[in-house]
């Protein structure tokens, strides 16, 4: 599927697929590096990618009911752009 995306974008941009692949992969690396550093990335018309910290909490093992401690951790959060949300709503 990934190669299909590269080929489709290469056709649109009239560039060789290997160049498009390199550009997209470099862009994704920047996204990964930025989020690992805790930075938010805003892309107009697409949305905002950021990280949030989940607080530590107590969970339970379903079979036994025994409590377990779940440590705090970071996870990705994505907020789509408003225009994207509106297009999704109008197409449903």
Secondary structure in CASP SS format (residue, H / E / C, confidence):
PFRMAT SS
TARGET T0000
AUTHOR 0000-0000-0000
METHOD secondary structure of the structure
MODEL  1
X C 1.00
X H 1.00
X H 1.00
X H 1.00
X H 1.00
X H 1.00
X H 1.00
X H 1.00
X H 1.00
X H 1.00
X H 1.00
X H 1.00
X H 1.00
X C 1.00
X C 1.00
X C 1.00
X H 1.00
X H 1.00
X H 1.00
X H 1.00
X H 1.00
X H 1.00
X H 1.00
X H 1.00
X H 1.00
X H 1.00
X H 1.00
X H 1.00
X H 1.00
X H 1.00
X H 1.00
X H 1.00
X H 1.00
X H 1.00
X H 1.00
X H 1.00
X C 1.00
X C 1.00
X C 1.00
X C 1.00
X E 1.00
X E 1.00
X E 1.00
X C 1.00
X C 1.00
X C 1.00
X E 1.00
X E 1.00
X E 1.00
X E 1.00
X E 1.00
X E 1.00
X E 1.00
X E 1.00
X C 1.00
X C 1.00
X E 1.00
X E 1.00
X E 1.00
X E 1.00
X C 1.00
X C 1.00
X C 1.00
X C 1.00
X C 1.00
X C 1.00
X E 1.00
X E 1.00
X E 1.00
X E 1.00
X C 1.00
X C 1.00
X E 1.00
X E 1.00
X E 1.00
X E 1.00
X E 1.00
X E 1.00
X E 1.00
X E 1.00
X C 1.00
X H 1.00
X H 1.00
X H 1.00
X H 1.00
X H 1.00
X H 1.00
X H 1.00
X H 1.00
X H 1.00
X C 1.00
X C 1.00
END
